[in-house]
């Protein structure tokens, strides 16, 4: 079974596009969502994150995402340490999930495929891009943060042109109906390649 990665910067709409594939019968593993869930339910991860960030890492038994965001935002070392705690567990969970799937390919949605040099874990990679204003507006509406905060996050992420250069497929998601058409075409292309 082939594993297709789908990635994109914050506000690109990669999750929305992943749902388009899911609607046409392709199982989707949402790695970022699973990471957040594991950070809340795994006692091992919880203990290690508290060791790394202190007791503030959790508030009322729940991951304190706002606090963690401030800790890792400009600290690549802390971010790498956090990823080293969480990502192996997500990887194991994904492998168990993958064994239960019965389709020609699956989609794994992950924000940091290129940033963590994980390209070799995928048979194909789809990168979702969108213009900066659309991305900023989406994130403000979704997360309730300010425009300067979104711009700072965008500045910290790998630029789209670098992701596009290493991708097998690109979906431009400025207009959802048009992006859906692109997704359907890519689905057909992937099926042709793997048959």
Backbone as a chain_set.jsonl record, in Angstrom:
{"seq": "XXXXXXXXXXXXXXXXXXXXXXXXXXXXXXXXXXXXXXXXXXXXXXXXXXXXXXXXXXXXXXXXXXXXXXXXXXXXXXXXXXXXXXXXXXXXXXXXXXXXXXXXXXXXXXXXXXXXXXXXXXXXXXXXXXXXXXXXXXXXXXXXXXXXXXXXXXXXXXXXXXXXXXXXXXXXXXXXXXXXXXXXXXXXXXXXXXX", "coords": {"N": [[0.842, -1.187, 0.0], [0.53, 2.206, -0.838], [1.833, 5.209, 0.588], [0.825, 8.432, 0.79], [1.928, 11.615, 1.361], [0.511, 14.586, 2.657], [0.943, 17.982, 2.817], [1.597, 21.342, 3.988], [1.902, 24.851, 4.649], [0.922, 26.79, 7.572], [-2.508, 27.59, 7.562], [-2.84, 26.985, 4.892], [-4.749, 25.202, 4.154], [-4.531, 22.455, 4.153], [-5.724, 20.434, 5.694], [-8.42, 20.673, 5.02], [-8.269, 19.981, 2.308], [-7.329, 17.381, 2.59], [-9.607, 16.23, 3.641], [-11.203, 16.246, 1.377], [-10.068, 14.203, -0.158], [-10.618, 12.121, 1.61], [-13.388, 12.072, 1.446], [-13.743, 10.912, -1.02], [-13.137, 8.341, -0.547], [-10.55, 7.729, 0.338], [-8.538, 6.73, 2.957], [-7.532, 8.846, 5.636], [-4.873, 9.809, 7.643], [-4.479, 11.896, 10.245], [-1.824, 13.34, 11.244], [-0.983, 15.546, 12.806], [-3.215, 16.091, 14.417], [-3.364, 13.665, 15.756], [-0.964, 13.729, 17.144], [-1.496, 15.812, 18.966], [-3.585, 14.624, 20.388], [-2.269, 12.385, 21.517], [-0.465, 13.717, 23.152], [-2.115, 14.513, 25.122], [-3.233, 12.119, 26.118], [-1.234, 10.158, 26.585], [0.627, 8.915, 29.194], [3.38, 8.694, 29.382], [4.369, 10.54, 27.486], [3.302, 12.858, 28.608], [4.681, 12.968, 31.102], [7.334, 13.315, 30.165], [7.118, 15.732, 28.76], [6.48, 17.496, 30.829], [8.843, 17.303, 32.268], [10.502, 18.563, 30.426], [9.317, 21.123, 29.915], [8.257, 22.017, 32.298], [5.752, 22.263, 34.974], [3.774, 23.911, 33.916], [3.198, 23.015, 31.411], [0.934, 21.522, 31.29], [-2.492, 22.115, 31.994], [-5.148, 21.917, 34.13], [-5.224, 19.132, 33.676], [-5.013, 19.022, 30.918], [-3.228, 19.52, 27.857], [-1.356, 22.447, 27.698], [-1.528, 24.323, 25.264], [-1.184, 26.975, 24.413], [0.785, 27.933, 26.138], [2.912, 26.167, 25.502], [3.306, 26.863, 22.834], [4.382, 29.448, 23.105], [6.781, 28.784, 24.308], [8.204, 27.207, 22.439], [8.284, 28.711, 20.165], [10.366, 30.552, 19.27], [12.482, 28.919, 19.734], [14.312, 26.619, 18.561], [15.668, 24.405, 19.527], [14.216, 23.494, 21.773], [11.844, 22.889, 20.426], [12.721, 20.804, 18.743], [13.388, 18.913, 20.701], [10.862, 18.464, 21.837], [9.526, 17.395, 19.592], [11.03, 15.056, 19.306], [10.141, 13.613, 21.455], [7.395, 13.279, 20.947], [6.945, 12.512, 18.2], [7.981, 9.821, 17.588], [6.081, 8.213, 18.895], [3.749, 8.919, 17.535], [4.453, 7.953, 15.037], [4.531, 5.15, 15.515], [1.835, 4.728, 16.156], [0.679, 5.431, 13.716], [1.665, 3.336, 12.074], [0.313, 1.119, 13.136], [-2.313, 1.89, 12.529], [-2.153, 1.951, 9.73], [-1.928, -0.745, 9.019], [-4.527, -1.615, 9.209], [-5.859, -0.628, 7.022], [-7.379, -0.829, 3.727], [-7.064, 0.1, 1.114], [-5.851, 1.301, -2.133], [-4.058, 3.338, -1.739], [-3.089, 5.486, 1.02], [-3.596, 8.577, 2.752], [-1.437, 10.688, 4.494], [-1.626, 13.253, 6.603], [0.496, 15.809, 7.392], [2.209, 18.446, 8.922], [4.952, 19.03, 8.934], [6.703, 17.671, 7.046], [8.869, 18.209, 5.242], [10.432, 19.92, 6.814], [11.367, 18.243, 8.802], [12.839, 16.501, 7.358], [11.52, 14.165, 6.293], [10.793, 13.119, 3.875], [11.433, 10.687, 2.661], [9.758, 8.83, 3.797], [7.47, 8.644, 2.381], [5.59, 7.705, -0.522], [4.614, 9.434, -2.42], [4.29, 13.02, -2.445], [2.033, 15.566, -1.667], [1.742, 18.994, -1.835], [0.018, 21.627, -0.373], [-0.8, 24.864, -1.223], [-1.397, 28.397, -0.742], [-2.38, 31.818, -1.265], [-0.784, 34.414, 0.652], [-2.479, 36.285, 2.018], [-4.972, 34.95, 2.134], [-4.243, 32.785, 3.721], [-3.501, 34.042, 6.13], [-5.953, 35.193, 6.9], [-7.529, 32.869, 7.237], [-6.235, 31.615, 9.422], [-6.48, 33.521, 11.457], [-9.271, 33.532, 11.74], [-9.69, 30.859, 12.481], [-7.984, 30.306, 14.727], [-8.088, 32.514, 16.322], [-6.019, 34.347, 16.688], [-3.728, 37.158, 16.362], [-2.998, 39.224, 13.44], [-0.185, 40.011, 13.276], [0.871, 37.899, 14.823], [0.269, 35.65, 13.248], [1.757, 36.276, 10.97], [4.319, 36.146, 12.017], [4.504, 33.401, 12.567], [4.302, 32.388, 9.952], [6.685, 33.41, 8.91], [8.502, 31.871, 10.23], [8.199, 29.381, 9.113], [9.024, 26.886, 6.624], [9.52, 28.144, 3.378], [6.967, 28.167, 0.795], [7.883, 27.762, -1.873], [10.145, 26.165, -1.584], [9.044, 23.817, -0.556], [7.355, 23.102, -2.655], [9.19, 22.555, -4.675], [10.152, 20.061, -3.961], [8.009, 18.39, -4.093], [5.61, 15.994, -5.342], [3.124, 16.593, -6.278], [1.081, 19.54, -6.483], [-1.332, 21.538, -4.937], [-3.226, 24.355, -5.456], [-4.796, 26.316, -3.251], [-6.622, 28.613, -3.229], [-9.178, 28.966, -3.96], [-11.787, 27.046, -3.071], [-13.631, 25.277, -4.588], [-12.18, 25.028, -7.013], [-9.786, 23.971, -6.032], [-10.693, 21.495, -5.14], [-11.218, 20.236, -7.585], [-8.607, 20.021, -8.545], [-7.641, 18.221, -6.61], [-9.17, 15.891, -7.178], [-8.149, 15.284, -9.717], [-5.484, 14.74, -9.11], [-5.821, 12.513, -7.483], [-6.692, 10.643, -9.428], [-4.343, 10.551, -10.976], [-2.519, 9.47, -9.137], [-3.65, 6.926, -8.731], [-3.282, 5.872, -11.324], [-0.479, 5.773, -11.436], [0.131, 3.843, -9.524], [-0.987, 1.519, -10.364]], "CA": [[0.0, 0.0, 0.0], [1.31, 3.432, -0.953], [1.56, 6.275, 1.558], [0.949, 9.754, 0.172], [1.945, 12.682, 2.347], [-0.085, 15.868, 2.266], [1.519, 18.967, 3.718], [1.398, 22.747, 3.621], [2.105, 25.763, 5.768], [-0.25, 27.163, 8.359], [-3.545, 28.301, 6.831], [-2.891, 26.615, 3.469], [-5.957, 24.413, 3.94], [-4.185, 21.048, 3.901], [-6.716, 19.567, 6.342], [-9.623, 20.745, 4.179], [-8.006, 19.196, 1.102], [-7.273, 15.98, 3.017], [-11.008, 15.779, 3.778], [-11.701, 16.007, 0.019], [-9.623, 12.844, -0.488], [-11.361, 11.224, 2.479], [-14.766, 11.996, 0.936], [-13.787, 10.015, -2.185], [-12.823, 6.977, -0.122], [-9.151, 7.521, 0.717], [-8.345, 6.925, 4.398], [-6.59, 9.913, 5.965], [-4.323, 9.838, 8.989], [-4.17, 13.285, 10.585], [-0.695, 13.199, 12.17], [-0.933, 16.664, 13.758], [-4.3, 15.867, 15.388], [-3.0, 12.507, 16.578], [0.086, 14.184, 18.06], [-2.16, 16.564, 20.044], [-4.333, 13.657, 21.209], [-1.305, 11.606, 22.291], [0.117, 14.588, 24.173], [-3.09, 14.564, 26.212], [-3.599, 10.835, 26.73], [-0.089, 9.311, 26.921], [1.273, 9.268, 30.465], [4.824, 8.802, 29.129], [4.59, 11.837, 26.836], [2.988, 13.891, 29.614], [5.795, 13.043, 32.052], [8.515, 13.869, 29.488], [6.882, 17.154, 28.444], [6.585, 18.239, 32.09], [10.283, 17.385, 32.544], [11.097, 19.501, 29.477], [8.741, 22.476, 29.959], [7.765, 22.37, 33.632], [4.352, 21.941, 35.269], [2.872, 24.749, 33.109], [2.916, 22.333, 30.137], [-0.451, 21.027, 31.382], [-3.374, 22.939, 32.817], [-6.391, 21.149, 34.333], [-5.044, 17.811, 33.043], [-4.983, 19.162, 29.448], [-2.049, 20.168, 27.304], [-1.451, 23.902, 27.65], [-0.969, 24.604, 23.945], [-0.769, 28.376, 24.329], [2.069, 28.022, 26.84], [3.931, 25.469, 24.713], [3.572, 27.669, 21.63], [5.306, 30.536, 23.46], [8.082, 28.201, 24.656], [8.932, 26.647, 21.29], [8.17, 29.561, 18.985], [11.679, 31.008, 18.805], [13.494, 28.049, 20.322], [14.344, 25.401, 17.736], [16.169, 23.291, 20.337], [13.068, 22.963, 22.529], [10.929, 22.302, 19.441], [13.298, 19.508, 18.347], [13.257, 17.989, 21.84], [9.448, 18.092, 21.934], [9.247, 16.494, 18.468], [11.678, 13.768, 19.583], [9.289, 12.918, 22.434], [6.05, 13.001, 20.429], [6.86, 11.912, 16.865], [8.094, 8.352, 17.525], [4.79, 7.626, 19.313], [2.82, 9.124, 16.414], [4.891, 7.013, 13.997], [4.062, 3.804, 15.893], [0.376, 4.733, 16.037], [0.393, 5.424, 12.273], [1.932, 1.995, 11.524], [-0.807, 0.257, 13.552], [-3.466, 2.348, 11.738], [-1.909, 1.581, 8.333], [-2.181, -2.191, 8.862], [-5.982, -1.862, 9.153], [-6.429, -0.023, 5.816], [-7.534, -1.778, 2.618], [-7.177, 0.848, -0.137], [-4.629, 1.329, -2.945], [-3.142, 4.258, -1.05], [-3.639, 6.276, 2.123], [-3.048, 9.925, 2.867], [-0.986, 11.056, 5.838], [-1.543, 14.706, 6.686], [1.523, 16.2, 8.354], [2.658, 19.811, 8.62], [6.403, 19.237, 8.868], [7.384, 16.603, 6.301], [10.16, 18.695, 4.735], [11.192, 20.516, 7.91], [12.008, 17.161, 9.553], [13.489, 15.598, 6.376], [10.798, 12.888, 6.32], [10.305, 12.834, 2.525], [11.637, 9.276, 2.289], [8.707, 7.99, 4.388], [6.274, 8.742, 1.54], [5.731, 7.34, -1.937], [4.365, 10.696, -3.127], [3.953, 14.114, -1.537], [1.189, 16.657, -2.172], [1.854, 20.221, -1.042], [-1.098, 22.557, -0.548], [-0.359, 26.247, -1.046], [-2.427, 29.436, -0.902], [-1.755, 33.132, -1.142], [-0.55, 34.781, 2.05], [-3.645, 36.937, 2.635], [-5.954, 33.896, 2.441], [-3.722, 32.003, 4.844], [-3.59, 34.866, 7.346], [-7.371, 35.302, 7.251], [-7.987, 31.555, 7.734], [-5.673, 31.335, 10.749], [-7.115, 34.461, 12.398], [-10.634, 33.039, 11.985], [-9.649, 29.534, 13.112], [-7.271, 30.245, 16.006], [-8.328, 33.717, 17.105], [-4.793, 35.081, 16.998], [-3.626, 38.42, 15.628], [-2.277, 39.212, 12.166], [1.265, 39.925, 13.51], [1.216, 36.555, 15.307], [0.24, 34.746, 12.087], [2.903, 36.616, 10.11], [5.524, 35.627, 12.68], [4.502, 31.954, 12.337], [4.617, 32.197, 8.53], [8.102, 33.714, 8.721], [9.255, 30.771, 10.841], [7.977, 28.138, 8.377], [9.724, 26.697, 5.354], [8.752, 28.795, 2.31], [6.235, 27.283, -0.126], [8.642, 27.398, -3.069], [11.041, 25.052, -1.238], [8.211, 22.619, -0.441], [6.865, 22.782, -4.004], [10.307, 21.997, -5.435], [10.37, 18.662, -3.576], [6.707, 17.708, -4.068], [5.167, 15.317, -6.567], [1.894, 17.267, -6.703], [0.801, 20.787, -5.779], [-2.712, 22.023, -5.027], [-3.352, 25.773, -5.114], [-6.059, 26.359, -2.524], [-7.18, 29.954, -3.014], [-10.6, 28.83, -4.271], [-12.028, 25.65, -2.713], [-14.139, 24.44, -5.688], [-11.068, 24.772, -7.943], [-8.846, 23.089, -5.333], [-11.289, 20.158, -5.148], [-10.992, 19.687, -8.927], [-7.197, 19.622, -8.567], [-7.504, 17.03, -5.771], [-9.718, 14.745, -7.919], [-7.198, 14.968, -10.79], [-4.308, 14.12, -8.488], [-6.271, 11.169, -7.084], [-6.639, 9.805, -10.64], [-2.932, 10.384, -11.35], [-1.897, 8.535, -8.183], [-4.146, 5.587, -9.049], [-2.599, 5.427, -12.548], [0.929, 5.498, -11.131], [0.328, 2.663, -8.662], [-1.588, 0.303, -10.94]], "C": [[0.884, 1.246, 0.0], [0.867, 4.448, 0.104], [1.852, 7.605, 0.876], [0.897, 10.795, 1.283], [1.239, 13.905, 1.798], [0.349, 16.894, 3.301], [1.227, 20.373, 3.207], [1.575, 23.599, 4.851], [0.798, 26.09, 6.466], [-1.225, 27.969, 7.492], [-3.644, 27.959, 5.35], [-4.165, 25.834, 3.136], [-5.678, 22.944, 3.684], [-5.195, 20.087, 4.53], [-8.006, 19.532, 5.527], [-9.446, 19.892, 2.934], [-7.909, 17.713, 1.449], [-8.685, 15.415, 3.149], [-11.653, 15.52, 2.414], [-11.317, 14.588, -0.413], [-10.4, 11.815, 0.336], [-12.786, 11.006, 1.971], [-14.869, 11.093, -0.302], [-13.244, 8.626, -1.849], [-11.381, 6.702, 0.257], [-9.006, 7.756, 2.228], [-7.278, 7.984, 4.651], [-6.179, 9.78, 7.421], [-3.876, 11.266, 9.264], [-3.089, 13.3, 11.666], [-0.674, 14.313, 13.22], [-2.01, 16.509, 14.835], [-3.943, 14.722, 16.329], [-1.912, 12.881, 17.578], [-0.535, 14.922, 19.25], [-2.903, 15.614, 20.975], [-3.379, 12.844, 22.094], [-0.674, 12.436, 23.405], [-0.827, 14.724, 25.367], [-3.287, 13.21, 26.885], [-2.427, 9.944, 27.13], [0.586, 9.797, 28.204], [2.779, 9.467, 30.279], [5.15, 10.158, 28.512], [4.363, 12.963, 27.839], [4.167, 14.079, 30.577], [7.019, 13.713, 31.411], [8.335, 15.346, 29.139], [6.952, 18.018, 29.698], [8.054, 18.373, 32.492], [10.937, 18.464, 31.678], [10.632, 20.939, 29.692], [8.307, 22.932, 31.346], [6.272, 22.07, 33.761], [3.356, 22.735, 34.43], [2.494, 24.088, 31.782], [1.483, 21.79, 30.105], [-1.231, 21.892, 32.35], [-4.706, 22.197, 32.914], [-6.364, 19.824, 33.577], [-5.018, 17.847, 31.516], [-3.707, 19.873, 29.031], [-2.288, 21.677, 27.209], [-0.775, 24.379, 26.357], [-0.476, 26.039, 23.805], [0.606, 28.552, 24.983], [3.176, 27.364, 26.015], [4.308, 26.268, 23.472], [4.563, 28.791, 21.949], [6.708, 29.994, 23.762], [8.896, 27.782, 23.43], [9.037, 27.604, 20.114], [9.517, 30.011, 18.438], [12.804, 30.154, 19.35], [13.492, 26.709, 19.589], [14.823, 24.177, 18.523], [15.035, 22.649, 21.121], [12.071, 22.28, 21.592], [11.422, 20.921, 19.023], [13.157, 18.479, 19.463], [11.817, 17.525, 22.0], [9.088, 17.101, 20.82], [9.841, 15.11, 18.699], [10.887, 12.943, 20.602], [8.012, 12.418, 21.76], [6.062, 12.172, 19.141], [7.084, 10.406, 16.787], [6.787, 7.649, 17.917], [3.752, 7.765, 18.199], [3.163, 8.141, 15.293], [4.418, 5.593, 14.274], [2.55, 3.689, 15.725], [-0.03, 4.671, 14.569], [0.591, 4.035, 11.686], [0.814, 1.019, 11.9], [-2.055, 0.594, 12.732], [-3.35, 1.849, 10.295], [-2.243, 0.116, 8.072], [-3.671, -2.505, 8.717], [-6.621, -1.339, 7.857], [-6.421, -1.006, 4.647], [-7.619, -1.085, 1.253], [-5.835, 0.83, -0.885], [-3.578, 2.262, -2.34], [-3.878, 4.934, 0.095], [-2.97, 7.636, 2.092], [-2.621, 10.132, 4.316], [-0.774, 12.561, 5.845], [-0.557, 15.068, 7.786], [2.103, 17.551, 7.957], [4.15, 19.892, 8.327], [7.145, 18.076, 8.212], [8.786, 17.065, 5.899], [11.045, 19.246, 5.848], [11.945, 19.459, 8.709], [12.688, 16.141, 8.647], [12.861, 14.202, 6.361], [10.292, 12.469, 4.937], [10.386, 11.352, 2.173], [10.607, 8.327, 2.911], [7.459, 7.914, 3.507], [6.586, 8.309, 0.114], [5.531, 8.568, -2.813], [4.033, 11.755, -2.084], [3.153, 15.171, -2.286], [1.425, 17.85, -1.252], [0.696, 21.143, -1.402], [-0.562, 23.96, -0.274], [-1.552, 27.188, -1.231], [-1.732, 30.782, -0.758], [-1.738, 33.564, 0.325], [-1.763, 35.408, 2.719], [-4.723, 35.927, 3.012], [-5.519, 33.111, 3.675], [-3.867, 32.77, 6.158], [-5.036, 34.94, 7.832], [-7.902, 33.988, 7.844], [-7.509, 31.305, 9.158], [-6.283, 32.258, 11.805], [-8.507, 33.951, 12.753], [-10.635, 31.724, 12.764], [-9.107, 29.588, 14.536], [-7.473, 31.467, 16.893], [-7.057, 34.446, 17.52], [-4.676, 36.297, 16.08], [-2.839, 38.249, 14.327], [-0.753, 39.181, 12.371], [1.713, 38.538, 13.999], [1.248, 35.555, 14.149], [1.449, 35.003, 11.199], [4.209, 36.082, 10.71], [5.638, 34.113, 12.482], [4.894, 31.655, 10.891], [6.116, 32.396, 8.273], [8.988, 32.581, 9.232], [9.156, 29.471, 10.044], [8.786, 28.098, 7.089], [8.894, 27.323, 4.241], [8.128, 27.792, 1.34], [7.085, 26.844, -1.312], [9.608, 26.247, -2.806], [10.255, 23.745, -1.119], [7.787, 22.149, -1.833], [7.946, 22.07, -4.818], [10.498, 20.502, -5.17], [9.076, 17.839, -3.547], [6.417, 17.035, -5.405], [3.951, 16.013, -7.158], [1.717, 18.537, -5.88], [-0.663, 21.148, -6.005], [-2.712, 23.486, -4.583], [-4.746, 25.965, -4.527], [-6.478, 27.79, -2.187], [-8.689, 29.939, -3.187], [-10.952, 27.351, -4.082], [-12.611, 24.809, -3.845], [-13.041, 24.082, -6.704], [-10.06, 23.804, -7.318], [-9.373, 21.654, -5.293], [-11.07, 19.477, -6.496], [-9.541, 19.208, -9.046], [-6.986, 18.335, -7.774], [-8.011, 15.786, -6.502], [-8.758, 14.314, -9.023], [-5.967, 14.257, -10.234], [-4.638, 12.7, -8.031], [-6.185, 10.215, -8.274], [-5.197, 9.531, -11.053], [-2.23, 9.388, -10.428], [-2.346, 7.109, -8.49], [-3.471, 5.03, -10.296], [-1.169, 5.008, -12.264], [1.097, 4.176, -10.376], [-0.309, 1.406, -9.217], [-0.632, -0.355, -11.888]], "O": [[1.861, 1.328, 0.744], [-0.309, 4.53, 0.46], [2.974, 7.867, 0.444], [-0.064, 10.848, 2.051], [1.356, 14.223, 0.614], [0.152, 16.707, 4.502], [0.676, 20.551, 2.121], [1.416, 23.12, 5.974], [-0.284, 25.717, 6.011], [-0.83, 28.897, 6.787], [-4.434, 28.563, 4.625], [-4.605, 25.806, 1.987], [-6.49, 22.256, 3.066], [-5.488, 19.037, 3.957], [-8.611, 18.472, 5.366], [-10.356, 19.163, 2.542], [-8.365, 16.871, 0.674], [-8.93, 14.257, 2.809], [-12.544, 14.678, 2.299], [-12.141, 13.859, -0.966], [-10.791, 10.767, -0.177], [-13.323, 9.901, 2.053], [-15.942, 10.571, -0.604], [-12.931, 7.836, -2.74], [-11.018, 5.547, 0.478], [-9.311, 8.841, 2.723], [-6.252, 8.019, 3.973], [-7.018, 9.656, 8.313], [-2.989, 11.783, 8.585], [-3.396, 13.276, 12.858], [-0.381, 14.059, 14.388], [-1.759, 16.76, 16.014], [-4.183, 14.792, 17.534], [-1.923, 12.417, 18.718], [-0.154, 14.691, 20.398], [-2.863, 15.77, 22.195], [-3.648, 12.64, 23.278], [-0.381, 11.914, 24.48], [-0.394, 15.014, 26.482], [-3.488, 13.152, 28.098], [-2.611, 9.045, 27.951], [1.051, 10.933, 28.288], [3.383, 10.31, 30.942], [6.077, 10.842, 28.945], [5.146, 13.911, 27.905], [4.595, 15.204, 30.835], [7.66, 14.567, 32.024], [9.287, 16.123, 29.213], [7.431, 19.151, 29.642], [8.471, 19.417, 32.994], [11.817, 19.19, 32.14], [11.44, 21.867, 29.658], [8.02, 24.112, 31.547], [5.616, 21.679, 32.796], [2.22, 22.298, 34.243], [1.575, 24.546, 31.102], [0.895, 21.622, 29.036], [-0.717, 22.339, 33.375], [-5.32, 21.884, 31.894], [-7.337, 19.441, 32.929], [-5.002, 16.792, 30.883], [-3.179, 20.716, 29.756], [-3.315, 22.116, 26.692], [0.388, 24.782, 26.36], [0.537, 26.288, 23.151], [1.477, 29.235, 24.444], [4.252, 27.937, 25.848], [5.48, 26.343, 23.103], [5.475, 29.058, 21.167], [7.704, 30.668, 23.502], [10.111, 27.973, 23.382], [9.786, 27.351, 19.171], [9.775, 29.858, 17.244], [13.949, 30.6, 19.424], [12.763, 25.788, 19.955], [14.431, 23.05, 18.222], [14.895, 21.426, 21.142], [11.521, 21.228, 21.918], [10.639, 19.974, 18.955], [12.846, 17.315, 19.207], [11.562, 16.35, 22.264], [8.427, 16.093, 21.07], [9.233, 14.103, 18.335], [10.961, 11.714, 20.603], [7.595, 11.279, 21.971], [5.279, 11.232, 19.004], [6.426, 9.751, 15.978], [6.431, 6.62, 17.342], [2.972, 6.846, 17.95], [2.269, 7.565, 14.674], [3.954, 4.905, 13.364], [2.045, 2.687, 15.218], [-0.962, 3.954, 14.208], [-0.225, 3.589, 10.88], [0.412, 0.189, 11.085], [-2.772, -0.305, 12.292], [-4.329, 1.383, 9.712], [-2.782, -0.221, 7.017], [-4.036, -3.543, 8.166], [-7.803, -1.583, 7.618], [-5.576, -1.898, 4.578], [-8.199, -1.645, 0.323], [-4.817, 0.401, -0.343], [-2.376, 2.007, -2.42], [-5.107, 4.959, 0.143], [-1.916, 7.816, 1.484], [-3.354, 9.793, 5.245], [0.128, 13.082, 5.188], [-0.731, 14.698, 8.947], [2.445, 17.772, 6.796], [4.574, 20.743, 7.545], [8.111, 17.559, 8.773], [9.773, 16.387, 6.186], [12.262, 19.061, 5.829], [13.026, 19.725, 9.234], [13.069, 15.058, 9.091], [13.563, 13.192, 6.409], [9.459, 11.568, 4.831], [9.52, 10.824, 1.475], [10.588, 7.141, 2.583], [6.504, 7.211, 3.836], [7.689, 8.516, -0.39], [6.204, 8.724, -3.832], [3.562, 11.444, -0.99], [3.527, 15.611, -3.373], [1.319, 17.728, -0.031], [0.431, 21.405, -2.575], [0.048, 24.214, 0.765], [-2.576, 26.813, -1.803], [-0.638, 30.875, -0.202], [-2.569, 33.134, 1.126], [-2.054, 35.098, 3.875], [-5.323, 36.028, 4.083], [-6.326, 32.815, 4.557], [-4.301, 32.216, 7.168], [-5.311, 34.771, 9.02], [-8.635, 33.999, 8.833], [-8.274, 30.842, 10.003], [-6.57, 31.823, 12.92], [-8.886, 33.935, 13.924], [-11.497, 31.51, 13.617], [-9.686, 28.997, 15.448], [-7.085, 31.47, 18.061], [-7.015, 35.085, 18.571], [-5.446, 36.438, 15.129], [-2.116, 37.27, 14.14], [-0.077, 38.397, 11.705], [2.791, 38.063, 13.641], [2.144, 34.714, 14.074], [2.092, 34.064, 10.73], [5.091, 35.624, 9.984], [6.733, 33.597, 12.256], [5.718, 30.777, 10.633], [6.731, 31.646, 7.516], [10.088, 32.363, 8.724], [9.943, 28.552, 10.269], [9.177, 29.13, 6.543], [7.692, 27.071, 4.156], [8.678, 26.718, 1.095], [7.022, 25.684, -1.72], [9.867, 25.44, -3.699], [10.737, 22.689, -1.53], [7.85, 20.961, -2.148], [7.669, 21.118, -5.548], [10.95, 19.764, -6.046], [9.059, 16.721, -3.033], [6.912, 17.452, -6.453], [3.761, 16.03, -8.374], [2.146, 18.607, -4.728], [-1.167, 21.072, -7.126], [-2.261, 23.816, -3.486], [-5.75, 25.798, -5.219], [-6.665, 28.137, -1.021], [-9.396, 30.784, -2.639], [-10.479, 26.499, -4.834], [-12.128, 23.697, -4.06], [-12.992, 22.953, -7.192], [-9.541, 22.92, -7.999], [-8.597, 20.705, -5.398], [-10.772, 18.284, -6.55], [-9.277, 18.13, -9.578], [-6.242, 17.455, -8.207], [-7.364, 14.739, -6.46], [-8.568, 13.118, -9.246], [-5.475, 13.293, -10.82], [-3.821, 11.792, -8.178], [-5.667, 9.106, -8.146], [-4.863, 8.411, -11.438], [-1.441, 8.561, -10.885], [-1.529, 6.188, -8.51], [-3.122, 3.851, -10.335], [-0.698, 4.001, -12.792], [2.088, 3.471, -10.566], [-0.192, 0.336, -8.619], [-0.955, -1.389, -12.472]]}, "num_chains": 1, "name": "protein.A"}
